[in-house]
């Protein structure tokens, strides 16, 4: 029996019209899947309805992969593929497997020689890099920095050292309710001439992308409220 495939379906970054950020092909391929691996079933169901998914949502299988999922469960998630069925992997927003727990599933799929089909869609990290004006030839994504102030300050300084030593743009994110504190920490810790880019609400009408030296952000940060807005931070030269 021929195996099915694992499709990696991107999801719009914000609550936007699906066709504004996803190709029509993605929506067509969704119809080939009756099982989806998702972070949260409710948001996955909402996404499928917005795409015009042609099958009854109540008859669709959703397998959750998040911090509450037992490792013992995950191994069986790809079994339908061995029976010839396709499975879709959905992120909560943006690209599956990038700053996303879906990477564990693709690792298992690689080990089982399952065909993995990554599809085109929005990446907040790359969209922010594109618009930042920073080095796009050499960059690194560090995920979340420490919450503890002392450890966070040390991490920021290490990233700045790497930036200037390797001319490598540094990209990271923060929990949306701590964004304002992160911008304050960056502008207070970095050297005055080190550049900071703040990219929030990417692809949405409220999108803001600004690159300024740390010294100017000390003055400008009060003019922008990042609280509970999805934001990418970059530091560059």
C-alpha positions as CSV (number, residue, x, y, z in Angstrom):
1,X,0.0,0.0,0.0
2,X,1.3,3.5,-0.9
3,X,1.9,5.8,2.0
4,X,0.1,9.0,2.5
5,X,1.9,12.3,2.9
6,X,2.4,14.8,5.8
7,X,1.4,18.3,4.6
8,X,2.7,21.3,6.5
9,X,0.0,23.9,6.3
10,X,0.9,27.6,7.2
11,X,-1.8,29.6,8.9
12,X,-2.3,33.4,8.7
13,X,-0.4,35.3,11.3
14,X,-3.4,37.4,12.4
15,X,-7.1,37.4,12.0
16,X,-7.0,38.3,8.4
17,X,-8.6,37.1,5.1
18,X,-7.0,33.7,4.3
19,X,-6.5,34.5,0.7
20,X,-4.4,37.6,1.6
21,X,-1.5,35.4,2.9
22,X,-2.1,31.8,1.7
23,X,-2.0,30.5,-1.9
24,X,-5.1,28.9,-3.4
25,X,-3.2,25.6,-3.7
26,X,-3.0,25.3,0.1
27,X,-6.7,25.5,0.4
28,X,-7.2,22.9,-2.3
29,X,-4.7,20.5,-0.6
30,X,-6.5,20.9,2.8
31,X,-9.4,18.9,1.2
32,X,-7.1,15.9,0.8
33,X,-6.7,15.6,4.6
34,X,-9.3,14.3,7.1
35,X,-6.9,14.2,10.0
36,X,-5.0,17.2,11.4
37,X,-2.2,17.5,14.0
38,X,-2.8,20.8,15.8
39,X,-1.8,22.8,18.9
40,X,-5.4,23.7,19.8
41,X,-8.5,22.1,18.3
42,X,-10.8,25.2,18.6
43,X,-8.5,27.5,16.6
44,X,-7.8,24.7,14.0
45,X,-11.6,24.3,13.5
46,X,-12.0,28.0,13.1
47,X,-9.2,28.1,10.5
48,X,-10.7,25.3,8.4
49,X,-14.1,27.0,8.3
50,X,-12.5,30.2,7.1
51,X,-10.8,28.4,4.2
52,X,-14.0,26.8,3.0
53,X,-12.9,23.3,4.0
54,X,-15.4,21.0,2.1
55,X,-15.7,18.2,4.6
56,X,-17.9,18.2,7.8
57,X,-15.8,19.7,10.6
58,X,-17.4,17.4,13.2
59,X,-16.2,14.3,11.2
60,X,-12.6,15.6,11.0
61,X,-10.0,14.2,13.4
62,X,-7.9,16.6,15.4
63,X,-4.9,15.3,17.2
64,X,-3.5,17.9,19.7
65,X,0.3,18.4,20.1
66,X,1.1,20.9,22.8
67,X,2.6,21.0,26.3
68,X,-0.2,18.7,27.6
69,X,0.4,15.9,25.1
70,X,1.9,12.8,26.5
71,X,5.0,11.6,24.6
72,X,3.4,8.1,24.4
73,X,0.5,9.5,22.3
74,X,2.7,11.2,19.7
75,X,4.2,8.1,18.2
76,X,0.8,6.9,16.9
77,X,-0.2,10.2,15.3
78,X,1.3,9.4,11.9
79,X,-0.1,5.8,11.7
80,X,-2.9,6.8,9.3
81,X,-0.2,7.8,6.8
82,X,1.0,4.2,6.8
83,X,-2.5,3.2,5.8
84,X,-2.4,5.6,2.8
85,X,-4.1,8.6,4.3
86,X,-2.8,12.2,4.2
87,X,-2.4,14.2,7.4
88,X,-2.1,18.0,7.8
89,X,0.0,19.7,10.4
90,X,-1.3,23.1,11.4
91,X,0.5,25.8,13.4
92,X,-1.4,28.3,15.6
93,X,-0.1,31.0,13.3
94,X,2.6,31.3,10.6
95,X,4.7,28.3,9.6
96,X,4.5,24.9,11.2
97,X,7.6,23.6,12.9
98,X,9.3,27.1,13.2
99,X,9.1,28.2,16.8
100,X,6.3,25.6,16.9
101,X,6.0,22.1,18.5
102,X,5.2,20.5,15.2
103,X,9.0,20.0,14.7
104,X,8.7,16.9,16.8
105,X,6.2,15.4,14.3
106,X,8.4,16.1,11.3
107,X,11.3,14.5,13.1
108,X,9.3,11.3,13.5
109,X,8.1,11.5,9.9
110,X,11.8,11.7,8.7
111,X,12.6,8.7,10.8
112,X,9.8,6.7,9.2
113,X,10.7,7.9,5.6
114,X,7.3,9.6,5.2
115,X,7.0,12.2,2.5
116,X,6.8,15.7,4.0
117,X,5.3,18.5,1.9
118,X,6.1,22.0,3.2
119,X,3.7,24.7,1.8
120,X,4.2,28.4,1.2
121,X,2.9,30.8,3.8
122,X,3.8,33.8,6.0
123,X,6.7,33.7,8.5
124,X,6.7,36.6,10.9
125,X,10.4,36.1,11.5
126,X,11.4,36.5,7.8
127,X,8.9,39.2,7.1
128,X,10.4,41.2,10.0
129,X,13.9,40.5,8.7
130,X,13.0,41.6,5.2
131,X,11.7,45.0,6.4
132,X,14.3,45.7,9.1
133,X,17.1,46.9,6.9
134,X,19.5,44.5,8.7
135,X,21.8,41.8,7.4
136,X,19.8,39.2,5.7
137,X,22.8,37.0,4.7
138,X,23.7,36.1,8.3
139,X,21.1,35.9,11.0
140,X,20.0,33.8,14.0
141,X,16.7,33.2,15.8
142,X,17.0,32.7,19.5
143,X,13.3,32.1,20.4
144,X,12.4,33.6,23.8
145,X,14.9,35.3,26.1
146,X,14.9,34.7,29.8
147,X,12.1,36.3,31.9
148,X,14.4,37.0,34.9
149,X,15.8,40.5,34.5
150,X,19.4,39.7,35.3
151,X,19.5,36.7,33.0
152,X,17.7,38.6,30.3
153,X,20.2,41.5,30.4
154,X,23.0,39.0,30.2
155,X,21.4,37.3,27.2
156,X,20.9,40.7,25.4
157,X,24.5,41.5,25.9
158,X,25.6,38.1,24.5
159,X,23.4,38.6,21.4
160,X,24.9,42.1,20.9
161,X,28.5,40.7,21.2
162,X,27.6,38.1,18.5
163,X,26.0,40.7,16.3
164,X,29.2,42.8,16.3
165,X,31.6,39.9,16.2
166,X,29.9,37.9,13.4
167,X,27.9,40.7,11.8
168,X,24.9,38.4,12.4
169,X,21.4,39.9,12.8
170,X,19.7,38.6,16.0
171,X,16.0,37.8,16.0
172,X,13.8,36.8,19.0
173,X,10.3,37.1,20.3
174,X,8.6,37.7,23.6
175,X,5.2,36.8,25.2
176,X,2.9,39.6,24.0
177,X,2.1,40.8,27.5
178,X,5.8,41.4,28.1
179,X,6.6,43.2,24.9
180,X,6.8,46.7,26.4
181,X,9.2,45.5,29.1
182,X,11.4,43.8,26.4
183,X,11.7,47.0,24.4
184,X,12.6,48.9,27.6
185,X,15.3,46.3,28.4
186,X,16.8,46.4,24.9
187,X,17.0,50.2,24.7
188,X,18.5,50.4,28.2
189,X,21.0,47.6,27.8
190,X,22.3,47.9,24.2
191,X,25.0,50.3,23.1
192,X,23.5,53.6,21.9
193,X,24.3,52.9,18.2
194,X,23.1,49.3,18.1
195,X,20.0,49.1,15.9
196,X,16.7,47.7,17.2
197,X,13.8,46.7,14.9
198,X,10.3,46.3,16.3
199,X,7.9,44.5,14.0
200,X,4.4,44.0,15.2
201,X,1.0,42.9,13.8
202,X,2.7,41.8,10.6
203,X,0.3,41.4,7.6
204,X,-2.5,43.2,9.5
205,X,-3.8,46.8,8.9
206,X,-2.3,47.8,12.2
207,X,1.2,46.6,11.2
208,X,4.2,48.6,12.5
209,X,7.8,48.1,11.6
210,X,10.5,50.5,12.8
211,X,14.3,50.3,13.0
212,X,16.0,52.9,15.2
213,X,19.3,53.0,17.3
214,X,18.9,52.0,20.9
215,X,19.5,55.6,22.0
216,X,16.5,56.8,20.0
217,X,14.3,54.0,21.2
218,X,14.8,55.3,24.7
219,X,12.8,58.4,23.6
220,X,10.4,56.7,21.2
221,X,9.3,53.7,23.1
222,X,6.7,55.6,25.0
223,X,5.0,56.4,21.7
224,X,4.3,52.8,20.8
225,X,2.3,50.3,22.8
226,X,3.2,46.7,22.1
227,X,1.1,45.2,24.8
228,X,-0.6,42.0,23.6
229,X,0.5,42.6,20.0
230,X,2.4,39.8,18.3
231,X,5.9,41.3,17.9
232,X,9.3,40.3,16.5
233,X,12.4,42.0,17.9
234,X,15.7,42.2,15.9
235,X,19.0,43.8,16.7
236,X,21.4,44.8,13.9
237,X,24.1,47.0,12.8
